[in-house]
Amino acid sequence: MIEIHKSKKLKRFAVYLAGFFLSFHYVLVIYVNSSFLKQFLSIGIIGVLYIIGALLSIILFIKSPVILNKIGNFKTSIIFILLELIATFGIASFHNQKLLIIFFLIHQAAMPLIYFSLDIFLEHEQGKESETGGSRGTYLTFQNVAWISAPILAGFIGKNFDLPKIYLLSSLFIFPLLLNLSLIFKNYEDKLISKVRLIDTWHSLKNKIDIKRVLLGNTLLQFFYAVMVIYLPILLFEKIGFEWNSIGALLTIMLLPFLILELPLGYLSDKKIGEKEIMIFGFIVISIATFSIFFIHSPNFLIWALILFATRVGASSIEISNESFFFKHVKDRDANVISLFRITRPLAYVLAPLFVVPMLSFVSYSGLFGILGIITLFGLFFIPRVDTK
């Protein structure tokens, strides 16, 4: 029994480490993508690419049980990681418009599936349900170290708008990710997963209203992330006038709450107050802070750092409380429901451009974030009725 416990701890640590390498790879380019593509494509076409990439990802989620049951989670993760390596290296090396579109679509489609595979690994090695908040908090904290480290590095490399070098550096972090998973999970034993039927899965939750609320709340959070990822760098660079080294520093400061708050809030949700109060706090803070962007028009670094930091105080509170509540109510065999949870991210990348592109015909980029602040306040309607405490 002790050896099994040690083995599970080692495998959980391997997943934490995999989350770090994957996130460092991802964060290096996530805030650069739209600005890099804007050199070759219009903002409307970029929005369409995000939509197509997200739709491809959703299709892969729906087909994931067939893939997982046929070749297993380990081989699935390795295949999509290799595809991501090809895509990232391709974006860095080939600036032909058609090739860029193909590589970017592969990148957009593959990343959510890789994170989904890590979710399954972690759920398989999960200990007691009462420790889920702490476990998910640790997992997210490993990722958050990457989230706050990568932007400052990306900003430094891209200060002369030499963005292809960022993609090359990003691709290097895939190699330790591959090595880590290959060493620890090559003999991973899969559980049979039923076919994903999104509508049926949603209806199967008819008596689990709080799970539905968390799914809707997570969709709103992912919508917030999608708008920020695609359009905040354009606002800061083109409209406000920051250079890329300053943008990198701003993004690092902005993302600090994920590192500072998610682990203690995860343990707090396990031991003290549950997730409900943390979610309420998060949606109020994210709404007020995001709405404040509407009023800032000058390149004052300290003001922007404070406001962007506050948006992530709200977002990190929502994220860890959502993750803790949700994963306390599912097992690794519930891949259908986990798929539904993770599909909220690509779904948000479909909704965000559909919302933003026509909206920019009527409002400025600053006005867009003012509207986003109002929209996030609706998250208060998606708070679970019953806490896990």
Helices and strands as residue ranges (DSSP letters): H 2-30, H 33-37, H 43-93, H 97-124, G 129-131, H 132-157, G 158-160, H 164-172, H 174-185, H 198-204, H 209-234, I 235-240, H 244-271, H 276-292, G 293-295, H 301-327, H 335-359, H 365-376, G 377-382
